[in-house]
Amino acid sequence: MTKETILNGDTTALVTGASAGIGKAVAVALSAQGVRVICTARRVDRLNALVEELQNPALAFELDVADGDAVDRLLYELPEEWRDIDILVNNAGHDLGGRQAFHKRAAADIAATIETNSTGLIRTTLAILPMMQARGRGHIINMGSSSGLDWVANHSVYVASKCAVHGFTNSLRQELQGSGVRLTEILPGLVRTEFAAARWRGDEERAEKFYDKFDAALAPEDVADAVLYALQTPAHVNICDLVLRPA
Ligand SMILES: NC(=O)c1ccc[n+]([C@@H]2O[C@H](COP(=O)([O-])OP(=O)(O)OC[C@H]3O[C@@H](n4cnc5c(N)ncnc54)[C@H](OP(=O)(O)O)[C@@H]3O)[C@@H](O)[C@H]2O)c1
């Protein structure tokens, strides 16, 4: 058994949804550990600003995880020196038009939620995992949610999207046993980010009121700490599920 962790040496990570919230905090935390971070999202202006701030070499790369063709091409579109990805953080997600009765939902919003949170995460994994398996080295972090465990009314589509993440992660982990590739799911409860504003299409006042209704919330940095914890374990340890709730 070796104490060496995947954060040792010349490590490269790809983070989806790095333009805000949890993904941004994860990119900052990884870069502070000396990791070369590929920051991806749709808003590339934000990614460029983030890369400027990071302590170590980083790359801004536009990626809509709901665009299947772009995801499939991802590895080949990256500059060659960025293709040996050791860590994939599948974080991109939203709840567009959510937190209301299912029968009132717009079909397009429902499709976008599933295509991003579930299909996008699965397809991004398919784009990167074979290369990790060939190298016998890798760690994938999937951003689930306590909503994949606690099923509540008026939240059915988001819950479904995160249940898919939970099932996919637990099943795939069994396939990866012995491959050198580890797979961790992080399941946070409420985190104060831009998530609620994105749900309500930029209505920040409504988003603030929503967060203020709760006694406590996690910060994006709390989730980034959990990601680092899972990554810092020695290679023979796989943190499977990490559930974080505000205390
Ligand atoms: N906030 C919470 O309470 C909470 C709790 C548990 C789990 N989570 C999960 O944590 C993850 C991050 O959420 P957050 O709270 O950090 O929300 P956020 O502040 O709104 O950030 C969401 C990120 O996802 C990106 N994104 C959304 N759709 C995308 C797409 N189609 N392709 C690529 N990137 C996309 C956004 O970037 P662009 O808009 O620039 O593309 C942004 O960077 C999500 O998977 C969410 O479900 C959040």
The ligand as an SDF file (V2000), in Angstrom:
LIG
                    3D

 48 52  0  0  0  0  0  0  0  0999 V2000
  -26.6840   24.8820   -4.3680 N   0  0  0  0  0  0  0  0  0  0  0  0
  -27.1710   23.8100   -3.7440 C   0  0  0  0  0  0  0  0  0  0  0  0
  -27.9360   23.9080   -2.7600 O   0  0  0  0  0  0  0  0  0  0  0  0
  -26.7600   22.4370   -4.2150 C   0  0  0  0  0  0  0  0  0  0  0  0
  -26.9870   21.3560   -3.3420 C   0  0  0  0  0  0  0  0  0  0  0  0
  -26.6300   20.0790   -3.7490 C   0  0  0  0  0  0  0  0  0  0  0  0
  -26.0700   19.8850   -4.9920 C   0  0  0  0  0  0  0  0  0  0  0  0
  -25.8470   20.9540   -5.8270 N   0  0  0  0  0  0  0  0  0  0  0  0
  -25.2650   20.6790   -7.1330 C   0  0  0  0  0  0  0  0  0  0  0  0
  -24.0230   21.3260   -7.2180 O   0  0  0  0  0  0  0  0  0  0  0  0
  -23.7150   21.5940   -8.5920 C   0  0  0  0  0  0  0  0  0  0  0  0
  -23.2830   23.0470   -8.7360 C   0  0  0  0  0  0  0  0  0  0  0  0
  -24.3640   23.8910   -8.3630 O   0  0  0  0  0  0  0  0  0  0  0  0
  -24.1320   25.3020   -7.6440 P   0  0  0  0  0  0  0  0  0  0  0  0
  -24.9260   25.2940   -6.4090 O   0  0  0  0  0  0  0  0  0  0  0  0
  -22.7100   25.6380   -7.6030 O   0  0  0  0  0  0  0  0  0  0  0  0
  -24.9330   26.2490   -8.6780 O   0  0  0  0  0  0  0  0  0  0  0  0
  -24.4630   27.5620   -9.5070 P   0  0  0  0  0  0  0  0  0  0  0  0
  -23.7990   28.5270   -8.6160 O   0  0  0  0  0  0  0  0  0  0  0  0
  -25.6920   27.9800  -10.2380 O   0  0  0  0  0  0  0  0  0  0  0  0
  -23.4010   26.9550  -10.5380 O   0  0  0  0  0  0  0  0  0  0  0  0
  -23.8170   26.0420  -11.5090 C   0  0  0  0  0  0  0  0  0  0  0  0
  -22.6880   25.8150  -12.4800 C   0  0  0  0  0  0  0  0  0  0  0  0
  -23.1110   24.8320  -13.4410 O   0  0  0  0  0  0  0  0  0  0  0  0
  -22.8870   25.3560  -14.7270 C   0  0  0  0  0  0  0  0  0  0  0  0
  -23.8420   24.8190  -15.6970 N   0  0  0  0  0  0  0  0  0  0  0  0
  -25.1820   24.8150  -15.6380 C   0  0  0  0  0  0  0  0  0  0  0  0
  -25.6790   24.2460  -16.7570 N   0  0  0  0  0  0  0  0  0  0  0  0
  -24.6170   23.8740  -17.5050 C   0  0  0  0  0  0  0  0  0  0  0  0
  -24.4610   23.2380  -18.7630 C   0  0  0  0  0  0  0  0  0  0  0  0
  -25.5220   22.8560  -19.5100 N   0  0  0  0  0  0  0  0  0  0  0  0
  -23.2200   23.0010  -19.2400 N   0  0  0  0  0  0  0  0  0  0  0  0
  -22.1480   23.3850  -18.5110 C   0  0  0  0  0  0  0  0  0  0  0  0
  -22.2070   23.9970  -17.3310 N   0  0  0  0  0  0  0  0  0  0  0  0
  -23.4390   24.2410  -16.8400 C   0  0  0  0  0  0  0  0  0  0  0  0
  -22.9750   26.8750  -14.5970 C   0  0  0  0  0  0  0  0  0  0  0  0
  -22.1740   27.4850  -15.5950 O   0  0  0  0  0  0  0  0  0  0  0  0
  -22.6930   28.2220  -16.9260 P   0  0  0  0  0  0  0  0  0  0  0  0
  -24.0540   28.7740  -16.6190 O   0  0  0  0  0  0  0  0  0  0  0  0
  -21.6340   29.2440  -17.1640 O   0  0  0  0  0  0  0  0  0  0  0  0
  -22.6980   27.1370  -17.9580 O   0  0  0  0  0  0  0  0  0  0  0  0
  -22.3170   27.0660  -13.2380 C   0  0  0  0  0  0  0  0  0  0  0  0
  -20.9240   27.1210  -13.3760 O   0  0  0  0  0  0  0  0  0  0  0  0
  -24.9700   21.2280   -9.3740 C   0  0  0  0  0  0  0  0  0  0  0  0
  -24.8200   19.9440   -9.9460 O   0  0  0  0  0  0  0  0  0  0  0  0
  -26.0590   21.2040   -8.3100 C   0  0  0  0  0  0  0  0  0  0  0  0
  -27.1150   20.3510   -8.6720 O   0  0  0  0  0  0  0  0  0  0  0  0
  -26.1790   22.2160   -5.4610 C   0  0  0  0  0  0  0  0  0  0  0  0
  1  2  1  0
  2  3  2  0
  2  4  1  0
  4  5  1  0
  4 48  2  0
  5  6  2  0
  6  7  1  0
  7  8  2  0
  8  9  1  0
  8 48  1  0
  9 10  1  0
  9 46  1  0
 10 11  1  0
 11 12  1  0
 11 44  1  0
 12 13  1  0
 13 14  1  0
 14 15  2  0
 14 16  1  0
 14 17  1  0
 17 18  1  0
 18 19  2  0
 18 20  1  0
 18 21  1  0
 21 22  1  0
 22 23  1  0
 23 24  1  0
 23 42  1  0
 24 25  1  0
 25 26  1  0
 25 36  1  0
 26 27  1  0
 26 35  1  0
 27 28  2  0
 28 29  1  0
 29 30  1  0
 29 35  2  0
 30 31  1  0
 30 32  2  0
 32 33  1  0
 33 34  2  0
 34 35  1  0
 36 37  1  0
 36 42  1  0
 37 38  1  0
 38 39  2  0
 38 40  1  0
 38 41  1  0
 42 43  1  0
 44 45  1  0
 44 46  1  0
 46 47  1  0
M  CHG  2   8   1  16  -1
M  END
$$$$
